[in-house]
Amino acid sequence: MVRSAFSVVEAESAVQVHGGEVAGGVVTGLGDGDWLDLGLVDFAGGPAHQVYSLVAAGSSGSGLVRYRLDSVSGPVLGEFSIADTGGWSSFKQVPANAGGGSGVHRLFVTFESGYRGDFVSLDRLQLAPRGAPVPDLAQVTQPSPTPTPSPSQSTPTATPTPTPSQPTPTPSPSQSTPTASPTPSQTSTSPSPSPTPSSGPGEWNLVWSDEFDGESGAAPDADKWTAEQGGWGWGNQEWQYYTDSRENSAQSGDGDLKITARQGGAGQQCWYGPCSHTSARLVTKGKFEQQYGRVEARIKLPEGQGIWPAFWMLGSDFPETAWPNSGEIDIMENIGKEPGTAYGNIHGPGYSGCCGIVGSTTLPDGEKLADAFHRFAIEWDENSITWFLDDQPFHRATKSDIPAGTQWVFDHEFFILLNVAVGGSWPGYPDATTQFPQSMTVDYVRVYASDDPGPAVKPARERIEAEDYDAQSGVRAEASEDTDAGRNIGWIANGDWAQYRRVDFGQDAPSSLRMRLANGSGLTGNVEVRLDAPDGELIATMPAAPTGGWQTWETAQANLTQPVTGEHDVYLVASGAPSGDDFININWFRFTD
């Protein structure tokens, strides 16, 4: 049987249910790797522009629901992320952008998550072509907790934008909850005027900036920014309508830009009916785009339940190249219910939505990011991206951190975005405690470049932080409880390794190696130090005996077996343990005379 692609499709009518079960007229128990085959559909009405899904989630996890053509690994027609809706019987209509479809295809639904349990139930869905009325799928189930869409509302036509989505663990498949990130030792800066940017940190050279030094009430510089507009939910069921009004984005006259979320919809229509809030979303697309470098902003954040500020980047080929294939770099995201926590994340094909490569850091002593200005930055090269809060690194993603078989898509130009969202699937929605207006105050945005976009040289005699690897196999970073805090690498078993590119031994060869180790396994093994490959020349073997705990740290020392000079890639390779279990954590190492 072939049915119209634009009719209501009941999930329980699937030709095949893989991994879930049909119960009570819905398909439930859906988790990572599960899928539905909904049979043949005909796109005779034209390409799909939106997809609406009636879903419920009652788990602590989250995930990505994708609609695909022809197979479980076929082209993605549309997708959305879903977190807890308030219970397994609390069904919610979720709109998402869709793109494409012509002729007859088999329609599949796939479910992907970094969460080990079931995360969603699906009741029914409907695709819609451009201009079609928004359906009301909640006919026989509990209504959505957000405002109910008006059946007469036309589908918005604004350019679709991907979801800066709910963070999930990085990147081991065995990890089910995020590991806490380190608290930076320096977390706030004075609100005094910022220095003139003649050059950047270290060897960086300033290539673009906006100091927001316009007159009070002036619009953002039109040569640098475009204010995107619309209220279609922006892929996350957000409440705000983005405007180009000075009520929502304006320079202060004191060297700042204010992006302000306000209550009241200015008479605009949103995906759920009359808009309840307005805000602004500024982009540099077509005006400034950059590949590699340091991207930094000094920002004082808004606060409150349901408030979602972000400083981020999208691939310059978006939307011609569909998200997430175009790539997304979230330099800073914050949600109001976690006022002291900043998130950094990347999204690409196979690691998007729920399952980006994410890290976070939280201010000490209950401080909030709304209390003072803070510097948010990334340093980005051909192999890695490192995130900073007030110049303290808290997260790193490399080519080897993405899932096997996926593509690193951060090797082309990206543009910059600044926005404040109201509500959404990750932060939740404003409540009685949320006060409006709320402003994100931006002191500056600066972009630096280097003549050498590759990894920086690492002097062998200076301390090299273990988490600053350029590639790895089998390891991941976590917050450390060592005396100097920071981060360490762990989950290291026989054969696992971490690579450190461009370690400079100089002209005078060091004679020994010092390494900070913790071993809570009860197993005794070694850390081999090799040059230029995981099976390269062996220059040292560091014994790694039990220390009494995974965060019980000792400094060990080993002699080098031969002199080494010049630049090399250094590999730390785990070996010698009597089983395949994890047996060692490493905080730092350095070579000595």
C-alpha positions as CSV (number, residue, x, y, z in Angstrom):
1,M,0.0,0.0,0.0
2,V,1.2,3.5,-0.9
3,R,-0.2,6.4,1.1
4,S,0.2,10.1,0.9
5,A,3.3,11.4,2.6
6,F,1.2,14.3,4.0
7,S,-1.5,12.2,5.8
8,V,-1.4,11.4,9.5
9,V,0.7,8.3,10.1
10,E,0.0,6.3,13.2
11,A,3.2,4.8,14.6
12,E,1.5,1.5,15.4
13,S,0.8,1.1,11.7
14,A,4.5,0.5,11.0
15,V,5.3,-2.3,8.7
16,Q,8.1,-3.3,11.1
17,V,9.0,-2.2,14.6
18,H,12.6,-2.9,15.5
19,G,13.5,-2.5,19.2
20,G,10.3,-0.9,20.5
21,E,6.8,-2.4,21.2
22,V,3.3,-1.4,20.3
23,A,1.2,-0.7,23.5
24,G,-2.0,1.3,24.0
25,G,-2.0,2.6,20.4
26,V,1.6,4.0,20.5
27,V,5.1,2.6,19.9
28,T,7.0,2.8,23.2
29,G,10.3,1.6,24.6
30,L,12.3,3.3,21.8
31,G,16.0,3.8,22.5
32,D,19.4,4.1,20.7
33,G,19.5,1.9,17.6
34,D,15.8,1.2,17.4
35,W,13.8,2.0,14.2
36,L,10.4,1.9,12.5
37,D,9.6,1.1,8.9
38,L,6.4,3.1,8.0
39,G,6.1,1.7,4.5
40,L,5.7,3.5,1.2
41,V,4.7,7.1,1.0
42,D,4.1,9.4,-2.0
43,F,5.3,13.0,-2.1
44,A,2.9,13.9,-4.9
45,G,2.1,17.2,-3.1
46,G,5.7,18.4,-3.4
47,P,8.7,18.3,-1.0
48,A,8.1,18.2,2.7
49,H,8.9,21.4,4.6
50,Q,7.9,20.4,8.2
51,V,7.4,17.3,10.1
52,Y,5.2,17.2,13.2
53,S,5.5,14.4,15.8
54,L,3.4,13.5,18.8
55,V,5.9,12.1,21.3
56,A,6.3,11.5,25.1
57,A,9.5,11.0,27.1
58,G,9.7,10.1,30.8
59,S,13.3,9.1,31.2
60,S,16.3,11.1,32.4
61,G,18.0,10.7,29.1
62,S,17.4,12.4,25.7
63,G,17.9,11.5,22.1
64,L,17.4,12.3,18.4
65,V,14.5,11.2,16.3
66,R,15.3,11.1,12.6
67,Y,13.0,10.6,9.6
68,R,14.9,8.9,6.7
69,L,14.1,7.9,3.2
70,D,14.4,4.4,1.8
71,S,16.5,2.7,4.6
72,V,17.5,3.1,8.2
73,S,20.7,4.8,7.0
74,G,19.2,6.7,4.2
75,P,19.0,10.4,3.6
76,V,17.7,12.4,6.6
77,L,14.4,14.1,5.7
78,G,14.0,15.8,9.1
79,E,15.0,15.4,12.7
80,F,14.4,16.7,16.3
81,S,15.8,16.1,19.7
82,I,13.5,15.2,22.6
83,A,14.1,15.3,26.4
84,D,11.7,14.6,29.3
85,T,8.2,15.8,28.5
86,G,7.0,15.3,32.0
87,G,6.2,11.6,31.8
88,W,5.6,8.6,29.4
89,S,1.9,9.6,29.1
90,S,2.6,13.4,28.6
91,F,2.5,13.6,24.8
92,K,3.8,16.7,23.1
93,Q,3.5,17.9,19.5
94,V,7.0,18.7,18.3
95,P,7.6,20.6,15.0
96,A,10.8,20.2,13.1
97,N,12.2,21.3,9.8
98,A,12.1,18.8,6.9
99,G,13.7,19.2,3.6
100,G,13.0,17.3,0.4
101,G,11.1,14.3,-0.9
102,S,9.6,13.6,-4.4
103,G,8.1,10.5,-5.8
104,V,7.5,7.4,-3.8
105,H,9.8,6.4,-1.0
106,R,9.9,4.1,2.0
107,L,9.8,6.2,5.2
108,F,11.8,5.1,8.2
109,V,12.1,6.6,11.7
110,T,15.4,6.0,13.6
111,F,16.2,6.7,17.2
112,E,19.7,7.7,18.4
113,S,21.0,8.6,21.9
114,G,24.0,8.5,24.1
115,Y,21.6,7.3,26.9
116,R,21.6,3.6,27.5
117,G,17.8,3.3,28.2
118,D,14.6,3.9,26.3
119,F,14.0,7.6,25.8
120,V,10.9,8.2,23.8
121,S,7.4,6.9,22.7
122,L,5.9,7.8,19.3
123,D,2.1,8.1,18.8
124,R,1.7,9.6,15.3
125,L,3.3,12.0,12.9
126,Q,2.5,14.2,9.9
127,L,4.7,15.7,7.2
128,A,3.6,19.0,5.6
129,P,4.5,20.9,2.5
130,R,5.4,24.6,2.5
131,G,2.3,26.7,3.4
132,A,0.2,23.9,4.8
133,P,-1.7,24.5,8.0
134,V,-0.2,23.3,11.3
135,P,-1.9,20.1,12.3
136,D,-3.3,19.3,15.7
137,L,-2.1,15.7,16.4
138,A,-3.1,15.7,20.0
139,Q,-6.6,14.4,19.4
140,V,-6.7,11.4,21.6
141,T,-3.8,12.0,23.9
142,Q,-2.8,14.4,26.6
143,P,-2.3,17.9,25.2
144,S,1.0,19.5,24.9
145,P,2.3,21.4,27.9
146,T,3.2,24.3,25.6
147,P,0.6,26.5,23.9
148,T,-1.4,24.5,21.4
149,P,-0.7,25.4,17.7
150,S,-3.6,27.1,15.8
151,P,-4.9,24.8,13.0
152,S,-5.2,27.8,10.8
153,Q,-1.6,28.9,11.1
154,S,0.6,28.5,8.1
155,T,4.0,26.8,8.3
156,P,6.7,29.5,8.8
157,T,9.2,29.9,6.0
158,A,12.2,31.2,7.8
159,T,15.5,29.4,7.1
160,P,15.8,26.4,9.4
161,T,18.4,26.4,12.1
162,P,19.8,23.4,14.0
163,T,19.4,22.7,17.6
164,P,22.1,23.6,20.1
165,S,21.0,20.5,21.9
166,Q,20.9,18.8,25.2
167,P,24.4,17.8,26.4
168,T,25.3,14.1,26.5
169,P,28.4,12.3,27.7
170,T,31.7,12.4,25.7
171,P,32.5,10.1,24.0
172,S,32.6,6.6,25.5
173,P,29.6,4.4,24.7
174,S,29.7,3.0,28.2
175,Q,29.2,6.4,29.9
176,S,25.6,7.3,30.7
177,T,25.9,10.6,32.4
178,P,28.2,13.6,31.8
179,T,31.4,13.8,33.8
180,A,31.8,17.0,35.8
181,S,34.2,19.5,34.3
182,P,36.8,21.4,36.2
183,T,36.1,24.7,37.9
184,P,38.2,27.4,36.4
185,S,40.7,29.1,38.8
186,Q,39.8,32.5,37.4
187,T,36.1,33.0,36.6
188,S,35.2,36.6,36.4
189,T,36.5,39.8,35.0
190,S,35.9,43.4,35.8
191,P,33.2,45.3,33.9
192,S,35.7,48.1,33.2
193,P,36.3,49.0,29.5
194,S,38.1,46.3,27.5
195,P,41.6,46.9,26.1
196,T,42.1,47.9,22.4
197,P,42.7,44.7,20.5
198,S,46.0,45.3,18.7
199,S,47.0,41.6,18.8
200,G,45.7,38.4,20.2
201,P,46.9,36.0,22.9
202,G,50.3,34.4,22.2
203,E,51.0,34.2,18.4
204,W,47.4,35.2,17.4
205,N,46.8,38.1,15.1
206,L,43.5,40.0,15.2
207,V,41.6,39.6,11.9
208,W,38.0,40.8,12.8
209,S,36.2,42.3,15.7
210,D,33.2,44.3,16.8
211,E,33.7,46.5,19.9
212,F,30.1,47.8,19.8
213,D,31.1,51.4,20.2
214,G,28.1,52.9,18.5
215,E,25.8,55.5,19.9
216,S,23.2,54.6,22.5
217,G,20.2,52.9,20.8
218,A,22.1,52.3,17.5
219,A,21.5,49.1,15.6
220,P,24.3,46.5,15.4
221,D,26.7,47.3,12.6
222,A,24.9,46.2,9.4
223,D,28.3,45.6,7.7
224,K,29.0,42.9,10.3
225,W,25.6,41.5,11.4
226,T,22.2,40.5,10.1
227,A,19.2,40.1,12.4
228,E,17.4,36.9,11.4
229,Q,13.6,37.0,12.0
230,G,10.9,34.4,12.7
231,G,8.9,32.6,15.3
232,W,8.7,29.0,13.9
233,G,10.4,27.4,16.9
234,W,13.9,27.3,15.4
235,G,14.1,23.5,15.7
236,N,13.7,23.5,19.5
237,Q,10.0,24.5,20.1
238,E,11.2,27.9,21.3
239,W,8.7,30.6,22.2
240,Q,10.4,33.8,21.0
241,Y,9.9,35.7,17.8
242,Y,13.2,37.0,16.6
243,T,13.0,40.6,15.4
244,D,15.3,43.3,14.0
245,S,13.8,45.9,16.4
246,R,15.9,48.1,18.7
247,E,13.8,46.8,21.5
248,N,15.6,43.5,21.1
249,S,19.1,44.4,19.8
250,A,20.8,47.7,20.3
251,Q,24.2,49.2,21.2
252,S,24.4,50.9,24.6
253,G,26.5,53.9,23.9
254,D,29.0,52.5,26.5
255,G,30.8,50.0,24.3
256,D,28.3,47.1,24.6
257,L,25.6,45.3,22.6
258,K,22.4,44.3,24.4
259,I,20.3,41.4,23.0
260,T,17.1,41.5,25.0
261,A,14.3,39.0,25.4
262,R,11.0,40.6,26.2
263,Q,7.6,39.4,27.2
264,G,4.9,40.2,24.7
265,G,4.9,39.1,21.1
266,A,4.6,42.5,19.2
267,G,1.6,41.2,17.3
268,Q,3.6,38.4,15.6
269,Q,2.4,34.8,15.0
270,C,4.5,31.9,16.2
271,W,4.3,28.2,15.7
272,Y,1.9,27.8,18.6
273,G,-0.3,30.9,17.9
274,P,0.2,34.6,18.9
275,C,3.8,35.0,20.0
276,S,4.4,35.3,23.8
277,H,8.0,36.8,23.6
278,T,10.4,38.5,21.4
279,S,14.2,38.5,21.2
280,A,17.1,38.8,18.7
281,R,19.4,36.5,16.8
282,L,22.4,38.1,15.0
283,V,24.6,36.3,12.4
284,T,27.7,37.2,10.4
285,K,26.8,34.9,7.5
286,G,27.9,36.4,4.2
287,K,29.7,39.2,6.0
288,F,32.4,37.5,8.0
289,E,33.4,33.8,8.0
290,Q,36.5,32.2,9.4
291,Q,38.4,28.9,9.2
292,Y,40.5,28.1,12.3
293,G,41.8,30.6,14.9
294,R,40.7,31.9,18.2
295,V,37.1,33.2,18.5
296,E,36.3,35.1,21.7
297,A,33.6,37.2,23.3
298,R,33.3,39.0,26.6
299,I,29.7,38.6,27.8
300,K,27.5,39.1,30.8
301,L,24.7,36.6,30.6
302,P,20.9,36.9,31.3
303,E,19.3,34.6,33.9
304,G,16.1,32.9,34.7
305,Q,14.2,29.6,34.1
306,G,13.7,29.1,30.4
307,I,16.3,31.7,29.2
308,W,18.9,30.3,26.7
309,P,21.7,32.5,25.6
310,A,24.3,31.3,23.1
311,F,27.5,32.4,21.3
312,W,28.1,29.9,18.5
313,M,29.1,29.2,14.9
314,L,27.6,27.4,11.9
315,G,29.3,26.2,8.7
316,S,29.3,28.8,6.0
317,D,27.7,26.2,3.6
318,F,24.5,26.1,5.7
319,P,21.7,25.8,4.7
320,E,22.8,24.7,1.2
321,T,24.5,21.8,3.1
322,A,22.0,20.5,5.5
323,W,22.7,20.5,9.2
324,P,24.4,18.7,10.9
325,N,26.7,18.0,7.8
326,S,27.5,21.7,7.7
327,G,28.8,21.5,11.3
328,E,28.1,23.5,14.4
329,I,30.4,24.8,17.1
330,D,28.8,26.0,20.4
331,I,31.3,28.3,22.0
332,M,29.0,29.1,24.9
333,E,25.6,27.9,25.8
334,N,23.9,28.4,29.2
335,I,20.4,27.5,30.4
336,G,18.7,29.5,33.1
337,K,18.1,26.5,35.4
338,E,21.9,26.1,35.6
339,P,23.0,29.7,36.1
340,G,26.6,29.0,36.8
341,T,27.4,26.5,34.1
342,A,28.7,27.1,30.6
343,Y,28.6,24.4,27.9
344,G,30.8,23.9,24.9
345,N,29.8,21.5,22.1
346,I,30.2,20.4,18.5
347,H,27.6,18.8,16.2
348,G,28.3,16.9,13.0
349,P,27.0,14.0,11.0
350,G,26.6,11.1,13.5
351,Y,27.2,13.1,16.6
352,S,24.4,15.8,16.6
353,G,21.3,16.7,18.5
354,C,21.4,14.8,21.8
355,C,24.8,13.3,21.1
356,G,27.3,16.1,20.3
357,I,30.8,16.1,21.8
358,V,30.1,18.2,24.9
359,G,31.9,19.6,27.9
360,S,31.0,22.0,30.6
361,T,32.4,24.0,33.5
362,T,30.6,25.5,36.6
363,L,31.6,28.6,38.6
364,P,32.6,28.0,42.2
365,D,30.6,28.9,45.3
366,G,27.3,29.3,43.6
367,E,28.4,32.2,41.4
368,K,26.3,33.0,38.4
369,L,27.4,33.9,34.9
370,A,24.9,36.8,35.1
371,D,26.9,38.3,38.0
372,A,29.8,39.7,36.0
373,F,31.4,39.7,32.5
374,H,33.2,36.5,31.5
375,R,35.4,35.6,28.5
376,F,34.2,32.7,26.4
377,A,36.5,31.4,23.6
378,I,37.6,28.6,21.5
379,E,41.0,27.8,19.9
380,W,40.4,25.9,16.7
381,D,42.9,24.2,14.4
382,E,42.8,21.5,11.7
383,N,42.7,18.6,14.3
384,S,41.0,20.0,17.4
385,I,38.9,22.6,19.2
386,T,39.6,23.7,22.8
387,W,37.1,25.7,24.9
388,F,38.0,28.4,27.5
389,L,36.2,30.2,30.2
390,D,38.2,33.3,31.3
391,D,41.3,31.8,29.6
392,Q,41.0,28.5,31.5
393,P,40.5,25.5,29.3
394,F,37.6,23.2,30.2
395,H,36.8,21.1,27.1
396,R,38.6,19.7,24.1
397,A,37.3,17.8,21.0
398,T,39.6,16.2,18.4
399,K,39.1,14.3,15.2
400,S,39.6,11.0,17.2
401,D,36.8,11.9,19.7
402,I,34.0,11.7,17.1
403,P,32.2,8.3,16.6
404,A,33.9,5.7,14.4
405,G,32.9,6.0,10.8
406,T,31.7,9.6,11.1
407,Q,33.2,12.7,9.5
408,W,35.0,15.7,11.1
409,V,33.3,18.7,9.4
410,F,35.3,21.5,11.0
411,D,37.7,22.0,8.2
412,H,36.0,24.9,6.4
413,E,34.7,28.4,7.1
414,F,32.1,29.1,9.8
415,F,30.0,32.2,10.6
416,I,29.2,33.6,14.1
417,L,25.8,33.8,15.9
418,L,24.7,35.6,19.0
419,N,21.2,35.0,20.3
420,V,18.9,34.7,23.4
421,A,16.2,32.1,23.1
422,V,13.1,31.8,25.3
423,G,12.1,28.2,26.2
424,G,12.9,25.1,24.2
425,S,13.3,21.4,24.5
426,W,16.5,21.6,26.5
427,P,16.1,24.6,28.9
428,G,12.4,24.2,29.5
429,Y,10.1,27.1,29.6
430,P,9.8,30.3,31.7
431,D,7.7,30.0,34.9
432,A,6.5,32.3,37.6
433,T,10.1,32.9,38.8
434,T,11.3,34.2,35.4
435,Q,11.6,38.0,35.1
436,F,11.6,40.0,31.9
437,P,13.2,41.7,30.2
438,Q,16.5,39.7,30.2
439,S,19.6,41.0,28.3
440,M,22.8,39.4,27.2
441,T,25.4,42.2,27.3
442,V,28.3,41.7,24.8
443,D,31.4,43.8,25.4
444,Y,33.2,42.6,22.2
445,V,33.5,39.8,19.8
446,R,37.0,39.2,18.4
447,V,38.5,36.7,16.0
448,Y,42.2,35.9,15.8
449,A,44.2,33.9,13.2
450,S,47.7,32.3,13.2
451,D,50.2,31.9,10.4
452,D,50.4,28.3,11.6
453,P,46.9,26.8,12.1
454,G,48.2,23.5,13.2
455,P,48.8,22.4,16.8
456,A,51.1,24.6,18.8
457,V,54.6,23.4,19.6
458,K,54.8,21.8,23.1
459,P,58.2,22.3,24.8
460,A,59.2,18.9,26.1
461,R,60.6,20.3,29.3
462,E,57.4,22.1,30.2
463,R,54.5,20.3,31.7
464,I,52.2,18.8,29.1
465,E,48.6,18.3,30.3
466,A,47.4,14.8,29.4
467,E,44.0,16.1,28.3
468,D,45.6,18.3,25.7
469,Y,46.0,15.3,23.3
470,D,45.8,15.9,19.6
471,A,44.3,12.4,19.0
472,Q,43.4,9.4,21.1
473,S,42.2,5.8,21.0
474,G,40.2,4.5,23.9
475,V,40.7,7.3,26.4
476,R,38.7,10.3,27.5
477,A,39.1,13.3,29.8
478,E,37.4,14.0,33.1
479,A,37.6,16.4,36.0
480,S,40.6,15.7,38.2
481,E,40.8,15.8,42.0
482,D,44.6,16.2,42.0
483,T,46.1,19.0,44.0
484,D,46.1,21.4,41.1
485,A,42.5,20.3,40.0
486,G,42.3,20.6,36.2
487,R,41.5,17.5,34.1
488,N,43.1,14.1,33.5
489,I,42.6,11.3,31.0
490,G,41.3,8.0,32.1
491,W,39.5,4.8,31.0
492,I,42.9,3.6,29.8
493,A,43.4,-0.1,29.1
494,N,46.1,-2.1,27.2
495,G,46.5,-0.8,23.7
496,D,44.8,2.6,24.3
497,W,46.9,5.6,23.5
498,A,47.0,9.5,23.4
499,Q,48.9,11.5,20.8
500,Y,50.7,14.8,21.5
501,R,51.9,16.5,18.3
502,R,54.9,18.7,17.9
503,V,56.7,18.0,21.2
504,D,60.0,20.0,20.9
505,F,62.9,18.3,22.7
506,G,65.4,21.0,21.6
507,Q,69.0,20.4,20.7
508,D,70.0,19.1,24.2
509,A,68.3,15.7,24.8
510,P,66.5,15.3,28.2
511,S,67.4,12.3,30.3
512,S,64.2,11.3,32.1
513,L,60.4,11.6,32.2
514,R,58.1,12.6,35.1
515,M,54.5,11.6,35.0
516,R,51.5,12.2,37.3
517,L,49.6,8.9,37.7
518,A,46.6,7.4,39.6
519,N,45.7,3.7,39.5
520,G,42.6,2.5,41.3
521,S,42.3,-0.9,39.5
522,G,44.6,-3.1,41.5
523,L,46.3,-4.0,38.2
524,T,50.0,-3.2,37.5
525,G,50.9,-2.1,33.9
526,N,53.0,0.3,32.0
527,V,52.8,3.6,30.1
528,E,55.0,3.3,27.1
529,V,56.3,6.5,25.6
530,R,56.8,6.2,21.8
531,L,57.8,8.5,19.0
532,D,55.7,9.4,15.9
533,A,53.3,6.4,16.0
534,P,51.5,4.2,18.5
535,D,54.0,1.4,17.6
536,G,56.9,3.8,17.0
537,E,60.3,4.0,18.6
538,L,60.1,3.2,22.4
539,I,62.0,5.9,24.4
540,A,60.6,5.2,28.0
541,T,58.5,2.7,29.9
542,M,56.8,4.2,33.0
543,P,55.6,1.5,35.6
544,A,52.0,2.2,36.7
545,A,51.4,0.3,39.9
546,P,48.2,0.7,42.0
547,T,48.1,4.0,44.0
548,G,45.0,3.2,46.1
549,G,42.4,5.1,44.1
550,W,41.4,6.5,40.7
551,Q,42.1,10.0,42.1
552,T,45.0,9.1,44.4
553,W,47.8,10.7,42.6
554,E,51.6,10.0,42.6
555,T,54.5,11.4,40.6
556,A,56.5,8.7,38.9
557,Q,59.8,9.0,37.1
558,A,61.6,6.9,34.4
559,N,64.8,7.2,32.5
560,L,64.8,7.7,28.7
561,T,66.4,4.8,26.9
562,Q,68.1,7.0,24.3
563,P,68.7,10.7,23.5
564,V,65.9,12.5,21.6
565,T,66.2,15.9,20.0
566,G,64.1,18.0,17.6
567,E,60.3,17.9,17.1
568,H,58.4,14.7,17.4
569,D,54.8,13.4,17.9
570,V,54.8,11.7,21.3
571,Y,52.4,8.8,22.1
572,L,51.5,7.5,25.5
573,V,50.5,3.9,25.1
574,A,49.1,1.6,27.8
575,S,50.6,-1.9,28.0
576,G,51.5,-4.7,30.3
577,A,48.4,-5.1,32.5
578,P,47.3,-8.7,32.9
579,S,43.8,-8.1,31.6
580,G,41.9,-5.8,29.2
581,D,40.5,-3.7,32.1
582,D,41.1,0.0,32.6
583,F,44.0,0.4,34.9
584,I,45.5,4.0,34.8
585,N,44.7,7.7,34.9
586,I,47.2,10.3,33.7
587,N,47.2,14.0,34.7
588,W,50.4,15.4,33.1
589,F,53.9,14.6,32.0
590,R,57.2,16.4,31.2
591,F,60.7,15.6,30.2
592,T,63.6,16.6,32.5
593,D,67.4,16.7,32.5
